[in-house]
Amino acid sequence: MYVQKLTLTLFLFIILLTGCGLETKNFTEFYKNDLEDVTKIQVTDGSTGYSKIIKDKKVIGEFLSEIKDVQFIPEENQEDRAGFRYAISLYEGEQMTFIFTENEVTDYYYYTEPDIYPIVDSLYKNTKIEEE
């Protein structure tokens, strides 16, 4: 009887561990809303704390088109980290619908393929909006 309970407990524990694994997802699998509904993007520079807010529908569409198929691949090391290079917040109207950094989504760490950093860096540096 004891061996059966121990075996059952171990079996359930293994199932729980395998069910909690992170998997590779593209950006659209994280963002559950329709990307067409995004009306504003706020990009915050982690090194300065300054932000740029983009409201131009064409710029928003081009950016989201570039990142929608980016693959977020879970990092093996999920230990807490400090800081970020860029944080990106998506809005529908005045409501923030999603926030992520170039290596963190929903409190988990990822690397991206292709690298999302140059895409976000280009958006931030090439957008002719005054930093706030």
N, C-alpha and C positions, 0 to 999 in steps of 0.2 A: 504494500500500500504506500509506504513512504517513498519508494523508488518511483512509483507511478506519479505521485504528486510532484516530486522533484523533476522528473522528466517533463511533465506538463508545464511546470513553471519555467523551466529553461526554454522550452519550445515557444511559449508565449513571449518571453523576454527577447528571443531572437527575432520573432516576427515584429515586435515593437521597434527594435533597433533598425531593421531593414526598411520598415515603413516610414521612418523619420528621415531618411536620407534626402539630401538636396539633389536636385537634378538640373541639368543644363536647360535653360529656357531662353527664348528670344524676348526682346523688349515687349512685344505685343502680348506675350503670355503673362507678363507681370501687370501691364496696364489693361485693366478689365473694361474700361470705358472705350468709347469710340474716339480714336485720335483726331477725327474731323471736328470734334467738339471742343478741342483745346483752343482757348482764346488768348492765353497769356502764358509765357514762360519766364520764370525768374532764374537767372544763373548767378550764383554766389561764388566769388573767388575766395577759397579757403585761406589763402596767404594774406589777403588784405582785408577781408570781411566786406568788401564792396560788392554790390549787386547790380546787374543790368536786367531791366524788365523789357521783354520783347512782346509787342502787341501786333506787329505786322503779320497778317495772316499768311502772306507768301513766305516770309522768313520762317515762321512756325512750321508751315507745311513742308518746306525743304528740309529743315532740321529733323522733324519727326520721320520723314521719308528716309533720311540717312540712317537713323538709329533703329528703325522698327525691326530690322532683321538681325541686329547685333546679338550675338550669342553671349549670354552671361553664364560662365562656367564656374561652379563652386570652387572656392579655394579649399585646399586640404586643411589649412590652419584657420580655424574660426575664432581664435583668441581675439579679445577686444583690442582695438587700435584707436589711436587719437588722431584727429585732424582729417582733412580732405583737401583735394585740389580744387574741385568744383562740386557744388550741390545744385541740382536742377529740380525746380518745382514746377509742376504743370497745374494750370488752372482752367476751370470752365466757369466763365463769368468771374466772380470774385471768390469762388470757392476753390481752395487748393484740393486737387484730386489725387496727387501723387508726388512724392519726393524721393530722390535717390542721389547717390554720388556716383562717381565713375567706377567705384569698386565696392559699393554697398547698396543692397536693395533689401528692403523689409528685414533689416537687422542681421543680414547674412552677407558674407564677403565673397566677391566674385572677381575673376579677371574676364576680360571681354575679347571676343574674336569677331570681327576685327577690333582693334583697340579703340575704345570710344573716346579716350582722352583727346586725341587730335581733333576730333569732330567737335567736341564741346569747347576746346580751346579756341578753335577757329571761330565758332559762333560768338564766343565772348569777346575775342580781340577784334573781330571784323564788324561787329555790330556798332554802328555809329550812334550810340545812345550814351548819355552821360551816366557815369557810375553814381549810385546812390549810397 
